[in-house]
Amino acid sequence: MLRISNISKTFNPGTVNAKLAIDNLSLEVKDGDFITVIGANGAGKSTLFNAIAGDFITDSGRIVLDDTDITLMPEHLRAIKIGRLFQDPLRGTAAGMTIEENLTLAAGRGGWLSRISHAQREEFKDMLKELGMGLEDRMKQPMGLLSGGQRQAVTLLMATINPPSLLLLDEHTAALDPAAADKVLKITREVVEREKLACLMITHNMQSALQLGNRTIMMNKGRIILDVSGEERANMTVADLLQRFKEISGEALDNDRMLLGVE
Amino acid sequence: MNFSDMVPLLQTALELGLFSALTVLALYLSYSMLNVCDLSTDGCFTMGATVGAVVAISGHPFLSIPAAILAGMLSGLIVAFLQTKMGVESLLAGIIVNTAWYSVNIAIMGNSSLLNMNKTDTVFSILKEKLEGTFLAGSYKLIIAALAVLIVLIFLSFFLKTRLGLAIRATGNNPDMVKSSSINPAFTTIVGLCIANAFTALSGCLLAQSQKSVNIDIGSGMVTIALASLLIGGVIIPRGGITRKAIGAVIGAFIFRLVYTVALRFNMPAYMLKLVSSVIVIIAISTPYLKRQLPLLKRRMALRKVGTNGEER
């Protein structure tokens, strides 16, 4: 469903700060894949997501999503098929607008001059009820009054209200407190399963990287250095993962933010 | 000053307040909603006045109003185009267009910096004739101004709740979120600025026709005056829905003019208007900032008393 072939991206080319952020990377995501993405800071995980979502156009290579070549497509058009969540819960919603207004924009139904209909409001209410956060009674409140976890849950709802083909989760629970993170992660799994979405998820938690989803890729210096799935992955421990990293990259995985697996 | 002096004073303030309220509502859309400080406002205001005057003088009093509105939309389109498609910084785009419109406005007036409409039929002169002899005879300016403001208010309170209106508000709030909703923020910026500048031009057109003359300086300082009015409105109605806040903007415009008119009565020279409006804008914008700095300042003072090693001096 997503085929990335040989993409590269250099930031600040031709200057002393030139950085090869994505290095001739290829990746094929199959329908229903739930891939966890791990790697040290600066490995190019978020840059890969930005390339897929269209924050920038890659220097070379092709990106094909659902048989459509999106290599040169602008970001807002890719967003029809790609849902995206960031670490910062503030990024996905408009703080000054109400919950229902945010949802209306994400839903994008009706003409430009249409207003929120009663039926739509009821639909939103049901969706919010499913989150189990009591937000269905606060639909007319500005988004800015919600907690980080609540905002992230609504953002997830907005990203999947028109089911996309691909969901990109960039450490979307990392900024939340443990309870809220668990809740958002649970909702994420439900949505992904219900809509049978293909999903890429960046995480710094090695343990959950191996537990969640059906495939794990590890990145280093703009390349994918490890891609495991199936039985191999099922038998893998965090220690194995670290060992493999050392073998392939020739250096120990040393990172303050990398959690070694205690949940 | 006795009561009979007050009535015409109030009426003048109300008229002028309502004329400028249209520009204030334009800034409400561009500055408060879209988060763009549109510095082409002065030039666009003048353009509305000149286009309206030229069309009225050529014998089309009713056509002059849509003509001015169209000119304003074009002006907004150009500013928005520079910002979204040509990589010109938004403040700079406004300043550049504002400068360019000085030449264009003189050209519109036929190589002149002043046009007289003393013998021209305008919507004002027509209504004045119609009302002659009735008890409303003296309020023809007020009626037209109030009608225009009412129409714009109703339009805004409807429009800002449509999907396009929501998208425009979100663009000023969080452009990333607009993109992820599959909407191009360049598009919403263009639409928003076109509409806002249509109001600004309408404002200029009506003011010029009510004064029966237009000169090239009619719009100068308008952006600051309108911003001052908008911020006063924000102080008076700080909370509430978009319609309430829009009404607050209109009230702000009226209060600004009222204070100014009263000040004129107390012999403040007329040329002080722009200084006063600048000071109001500075106070309104910097107060929240200074409030935030206050705790820091207090701690500094406290530490100074204690000294660096924690001993009382």
Interface residues (C-beta under 8 A of the other chain):
Chain A: P74 E75 H76 L77 A79 I80 G83 R84 L90 R91 G92 T93 A94 A95 G96 M97 E101 N102 T104 L105 A106 G108 G110 G111 W112 L113 S114 R115 I116 M158 A159
Chain B: F159 K161 T162 R163 L164 L166 A167 R169 A170 N173 N174 D176 M177 V178 K179 S180 S181 S182 I183 N184 P185
